[in-house]
Amino acid sequence: MSRVKARHSRAAAVIVSVLLATSCASPPLSLYTLTPTDVSAATVPLGHPRAVIEIRRVVVPDYLDTQDILVRNGNTLQRSSHGRWASRLSIEVTRYLTGLLAARRPNALITDQPPVATPNDRIFITISNLDVTSAGFATLQANWTIVPHNPARPIRAQRAMFTVNGPVNTDQDVVVLTQAVLTRLANAIDIAYVH
């Protein structure tokens, strides 16, 4: 009987020590968001906005539409072991671009939520490539279409590619590079919207 108890207590001690070792060994998980830096400068006007613009959920490649923070090294994608996006990348990108565009047009209601009334315009964005490489380059290829509610106005479609570079030593560096290349996209959409 005492041998059985001794065996059980040794097994329990091994299990407890393994659990303690694994809980101490793993670094804490950090969650990252894409946060526009110039949104605080935007003021929401009182009264009715001159236009309502709906940003539809951005389409990204399936392999990117996760919470994983990925860095490309040649043909392989390396997933961060201790950092994640706070939500799926398509949601983060949609929220980020909506925030940037809203900051540039304070007299319009720019939203990524379906408005109650039919919006003046809808913007559809498809990202075909969004890579941050281990060499420190972020590349984005995208096309976007501005679809007006008024059928007398033309549908405008454009496509562009952007590249920025910077450090990628930490997850925060990857987030900053991702924001930088997405900001270039927002600038291009804003310019296209004016013309």
Summary of the structure (lengths in Angstrom):
residues: 195
radius of gyration: 23.1
end to end distance: 86.6
largest distance: 89.8
contacts: 525
relative contact order: 0.16
helix: 36%
strand: 33%
